Amino acid sequence: MNNIINDASVNEWFAQQMASLTPMKMVLALAMGFVVGLIISLVYRKAFRGVLYSPSFGTTLIMLCMITTPVVMCIKSNIALSMGMVGALSIVRFRTAIKDPMDTAYMFWSLTMGILLGAELYTIALVVVAGISIAMLAMAFFRLRSPNTFLLVAHYDAAAEEAVMEFIRRIKVQRLRSKTVTPGGVELTVEVQLRERFDIVNKLLDTQGVHNATLIACQSEAGN
């Protein structure tokens, strides 16, 4: 008799669990989460304007979308569980520092897509991810066409001072950051705006008396 009651309880429990959340729904939601997260990761890679691209962050965006999706699917029909989840998440503190504000925006984008997919609003999720992707790629394209700000650091002999300054004056936008004069030569740091990153370095090295030249992305270009 006890075995019959236990079997009935187990069957009833499984029936309740699968009433609103079937395996096919979970598979479909996770697949959609992977696809949408992959789109966000690809857009992040194409629109990235910093110095060092992090592949792990792109993977994190995919995981955030896929993890959020089943969480929302589980709590959307259970008020008690949703309140408990909110209370649990409210005490979680993340210590990882986000240097670029755009990275935070991409994380919120991925979480938002996971919420939409978890709520089974697939059409809205696809429209939103397509619209934001087009907007981000368009902004990245226009930024690529605009001049970028760099720091030009040059080491040269004091005798080449006039030739170096004449070369720098030909740059449309330039601002002196620092200049150090030593018995071994001169170190000059100038803020410049360029469309090409490497031509100016090669041309400056052709100047007689210049030992080396380095082009460094400024804070605004690096995204830090």
C-alpha positions in Angstrom: 0.0 0.0 0.0 2.8 2.4 0.9 4.6 1.6 -2.4 1.4 2.5 -4.3 1.1 5.8 -2.4 4.7 6.6 -3.0 4.5 5.7 -6.7 1.4 7.9 -7.0 3.1 10.8 -5.2 6.2 10.5 -7.5 4.1 10.5 -10.6 2.0 13.4 -9.4 5.2 15.3 -8.6 6.6 14.7 -12.1 3.3 15.6 -13.6 3.3 18.9 -11.8 6.9 19.6 -12.8 6.3 18.9 -16.5 2.9 20.6 -16.7 4.3 24.0 -17.7 7.9 23.2 -18.4 8.4 20.4 -20.8 11.8 19.1 -22.0 11.1 20.3 -25.5 10.5 23.8 -24.2 13.8 23.7 -22.3 15.7 22.5 -25.3 14.2 25.1 -27.6 14.8 27.9 -25.0 18.4 26.9 -24.5 19.0 26.7 -28.2 17.5 30.1 -28.7 19.6 31.4 -25.8 22.8 30.0 -27.4 22.0 31.6 -30.8 21.1 35.0 -29.4 24.1 34.9 -27.1 26.3 34.0 -30.0 24.9 37.0 -32.0 25.7 39.3 -29.0 29.2 37.9 -28.7 29.9 38.4 -32.5 28.5 42.0 -32.3 30.8 42.7 -29.3 33.8 41.4 -31.2 33.0 43.4 -34.4 32.3 46.6 -32.5 35.2 46.3 -30.0 37.4 49.4 -30.1 39.8 48.7 -27.2 43.4 47.6 -27.3 43.1 44.0 -26.0 40.0 41.9 -27.0 39.0 39.3 -24.4 37.5 36.1 -25.9 36.5 34.9 -22.5 34.1 37.9 -22.1 32.5 37.0 -25.4 31.9 33.5 -24.0 30.6 35.0 -20.8 27.9 36.9 -22.8 26.7 33.6 -24.3 26.6 31.9 -20.9 24.7 34.8 -19.3 22.0 34.5 -21.9 21.7 30.7 -21.6 21.8 30.7 -17.8 19.2 33.5 -17.4 16.8 31.7 -19.8 16.0 28.6 -17.7 16.0 30.6 -14.5 13.2 32.8 -15.8 11.3 29.8 -17.2 11.3 28.2 -13.7 10.3 31.2 -11.7 7.7 32.8 -14.0 4.9 30.5 -12.9 5.9 30.3 -9.2 5.5 33.5 -7.2 7.0 32.0 -4.0 10.1 30.8 -6.0 10.5 34.1 -7.8 10.4 36.1 -4.5 13.0 33.7 -3.0 15.2 34.1 -6.1 15.0 37.9 -5.8 16.0 37.7 -2.1 18.9 35.4 -2.8 20.3 37.5 -5.7 20.0 40.7 -3.6 22.7 39.4 -1.2 25.1 38.4 -4.0 28.0 40.8 -4.5 30.2 40.6 -7.6 33.7 41.8 -7.0 34.9 41.7 -10.7 35.6 45.3 -11.8 34.2 46.3 -15.2 36.6 48.8 -16.7 34.6 49.7 -19.8 31.0 50.9 -19.4 30.2 49.3 -22.7 31.0 45.9 -21.3 28.3 46.5 -18.6 25.9 47.4 -21.4 26.6 44.2 -23.2 26.1 42.2 -20.0 22.7 43.8 -19.5 21.8 43.2 -23.1 22.6 39.5 -22.7 20.6 39.3 -19.4 17.7 41.0 -21.1 17.7 38.6 -23.9 17.7 35.7 -21.4 14.7 37.2 -19.6 12.8 37.5 -22.9 13.6 34.0 -24.0 12.7 32.6 -20.6 9.3 34.3 -20.9 9.0 32.5 -24.3 8.7 35.9 -26.1 10.9 34.5 -28.9 9.6 36.9 -31.6 10.2 40.0 -29.4 13.7 38.6 -28.5 14.7 38.2 -32.1 13.5 41.6 -33.1 15.3 43.2 -30.1 18.6 41.5 -30.7 18.4 42.3 -34.4 17.7 45.9 -33.8 20.4 46.4 -31.2 22.9 44.5 -33.3 22.3 46.7 -36.3 22.5 49.9 -34.2 25.8 48.7 -32.6 27.4 47.7 -35.9 26.3 51.0 -37.5 27.9 53.0 -34.6 31.1 51.0 -34.8 31.2 51.6 -38.6 30.9 55.4 -38.2 33.5 55.3 -35.4 35.9 53.5 -37.7 35.6 56.3 -40.2 36.3 59.0 -37.7 39.8 59.9 -36.6 41.2 58.1 -33.5 43.2 59.7 -30.7 46.7 58.3 -30.0 49.8 59.2 -28.1 52.9 59.5 -30.3 56.1 58.9 -28.4 59.4 59.6 -30.2 63.0 59.4 -29.2 65.5 61.4 -31.3 68.7 63.3 -31.3 68.7 67.0 -30.4 70.0 67.8 -33.8 66.8 66.3 -35.4 64.5 68.6 -33.3 63.6 70.9 -36.2 62.8 68.0 -38.6 60.7 66.2 -36.0 58.7 69.3 -35.1 58.1 70.1 -38.8 56.8 66.6 -39.3 54.4 66.9 -36.3 53.1 70.3 -37.4 51.8 68.6 -40.6 49.4 66.6 -38.5 46.0 68.2 -38.4 45.3 67.8 -34.7 48.2 67.6 -32.2 48.8 68.5 -28.6 52.1 68.4 -26.7 51.9 66.1 -23.6 55.5 66.0 -22.5 59.0 66.6 -23.6 62.1 65.3 -21.8 65.6 66.4 -22.8 68.6 64.4 -21.7 72.3 64.2 -22.8 71.3 61.1 -24.8 68.6 62.7 -26.8 65.0 63.9 -26.6 61.8 62.1 -25.7 58.6 63.7 -27.0 55.0 62.7 -26.3 52.3 64.3 -28.5 48.6 63.6 -28.6 47.5 63.1 -32.3 44.3 62.2 -34.2 44.8 59.8 -37.1 42.9 57.6 -39.4 45.8 55.2 -40.0 47.7 53.9 -37.0 51.0 52.8 -38.5 51.8 55.1 -41.4 52.9 58.0 -39.1 55.3 55.8 -37.3 57.0 54.5 -40.4 57.2 58.0 -41.9 58.7 59.4 -38.6 61.3 56.7 -38.5 62.5 57.7 -42.0 63.5 61.1 -40.5 67.2 61.2 -39.9 68.1 61.2 -36.2 64.9 59.5 -35.0 65.8 56.3 -33.0 62.3 54.9 -32.4 58.7 55.9 -32.4 55.7 54.4 -30.7 51.9 54.9 -31.2 49.8 54.3 -28.1 46.0 54.3 -27.9 44.7 57.0 -25.5 42.2 56.3 -22.7 39.2 57.2 -24.9 40.4 54.8 -27.6 41.3 52.0 -25.3 38.0 52.1 -23.6 39.4 52.0 -20.1 
